[in-house]
Amino acid sequence: MIEGVRIRDLVVHTDDRGTVSEIFDPRWNWHPEPMVFCYYYTIRPGWTKGWGMHKIHEDRYCLMQGEMKIVLYDPRPESSTFGQFSEIYLSHQRRQLFSIPAGVWHADENIGPNDVLVVNFPTIQYDHSSPDKYRLPLDTDLIPYKFHNTRGY
């Protein structure tokens, strides 16, 4: 696991009407930063979003629908996992909170037959005039990982 990643299982209550699950509660002490911003994104089947990285903030995901593989690559020289990558699988069948530390490259691949829906609670608000967002193509030689049978950027 990449240094700094946090994961928390969420409890899902199911009955004949559907499901309910708490997504975030500061009393859990899951993450030291407060919730200051929230948005959602989707990924269509067969597509990948990435490579992306943030220098200032962390992403904090909660997958609501679908199945997704998150690939992380750690280029931080001071990290104990420098030069390593991790593959993390998220599914709506086992809902979790998942954080991605600042400075870690990540790509999100939809590995299921339906759209993925992810809620993100980043640690800072999005600044449209100066976004904390850096990108590389999926086929970059700077990250020792190759995607197969997917499209994206």
N, C-alpha and C positions, 0 to 999 in steps of 0.2 A: 504494500500500500504506500502511496506517495505521502511523504511527510506533510502533516497539516490537514489532511483530509479528515472530515468528521462525518459519521453516519449515525442516524438514529432511526430505529424501526418505529413505525406509526401503527397504532391500533385501529383496525377497521371493524366496525360493528355492522353485521349483515343480518337482515331479516327478509321476509317475503316482499317488502316494499322497496328494498334497495339497500344502500350503504350510507354510513356516516363515519367520518374520521376527522379528528383534530389534526391540523396541519402544523401549527406553530403555537407554542406557549412559552413565554420567557421564563416561567417557573421551572422549565425543564433544564435550564442552564446548559443547553446544547451548544450554544455559540455565544461568545462574549460580546459581540457587537449587537446593538439594538436593531429592530426592524424599522427601516426608514423608506423603503421603496418596494414595490411589488409589481410584477407583470407576468404574462404568460406567453409562451411561444409553442408552435406546432412544428412537427417534421413529418413529411409525407413518407409512406412506405418506399423503401429503396433509396432514400436520400440521407445525406450526412451534412451536419452543420459544423464547420471548423476548417482548419485549426484556428482557435481564438485564444487570446490570453489577455489578462488585465494586470497592469503593474501596480495599481493602487487598491483595488477592491477584490473581495471574494464573491463568487457566485454561491448561492444556496438554493438547491433545486428540490422540488417535490414533484415527482412524476405522478400525474393524475390519471393518465390513460395511455395504454400501449406498452410496448417493450422497447427498451433503449440500451445500447451499449455506449458507455462513456469511456473514451481512451484519454489517459492523462500522460503527459511527458514532462519531466522535471528538469529544466535547464538551470536551476538555481545552484551556483557553485557552493554556497554555504549549507545546502540541504544534505541530510544524510542519505537521501534518495536521488542525489544528483545523477543525471544521465539515465535514469530508469523510467519505465512506463508501466502503467497499470490499466487493466481493462475491468470496468465495473459494470455490472448488469443491473438495470432497474426495471421493475415491472409493476403494473397496477395491482397485480396479485399479491405483492408484498411491498406495500407503500413504505417509503423511507424519506427522511431528509438527508441530503447529501451536499457537502460543501467542497468547493474547489478553491484552494489557496491562491492568493495573488502570486503572479510570476510563473504559474504552471499552465502550459499549453493544454488545451482540451478540444476534443471533437466529439460530437453527439450523433450517433448513428441509429436510425430507426431500424430495428431488426425484426419487427412484427408486420402483420398484414394490414394494420389500421394506422391511422394518424397517431402520432405521439403528441400528448399535451403535457407541458411542463410549466409549473409555476416557479418563478425565480424571485427570491428575496435578496438581491445583492446588498452588500454592506454600505453602499453609497447610492444616491440618486443618480440617474442617467443625466449627463450633461450633453445636450445635443450640439452645443458649440465647441466642445472639447471632450469627445468621448474617450474613456479609458478602455480602448478596444484596439487590439493589434491582431493582425491576421496573417496566415500563411496558407498556401494552397494545400489540398489534401495530399498531393503527391510530392511535397517538399523533400529534399534530401537532408534538411536540417533536423528532421525527427525520424528516428529509426523504426518507423512503423508503416506498414502498407495496408491500405484498405482494398477489399476485393468486392466486386459485384455491387457497388454503390456509386451514386452520383452525388455531387455536392461541391461546395466551396465555402 
